[in-house]
Amino acid sequence: MFKDFYRTTLSFLKPLLLLLVLLLPFSLCIADEYISISDDWDERARNQWDEIARNHKTYYFENGLDHFNQGQYKQAFKDFRLAQEYSIGLGSVYL
């Protein structure tokens, strides 16, 4: 009984495995067009990181100016300190 079960199961699986083996190289070639890493991926990632850091710099610097103009000096200097960590200063004067 077990022999018959394995024999029928394997007889169904053999064509499927053969089809899978034949189609695998073609599917990898097709996927290579869609899943490819470009040569400049590290440069683009670095540019994205620089843009994120630049946005944080201006965010903290502008918030510091707003708080300073509103008379909230403690919060303004906290914001200026954070902006300084991102290397933005008040012109040539750093806090």
Secondary structure by P-SEA (a helix, b strand, c coil): caaaaaaaaaaaaaaaaaaaaaaaaaaaaaaaaacccccaaaaaaaaaaaaaaaaaaaaaaaaaaaaaaacaaaaaaaaaaaaaaaccccccccc
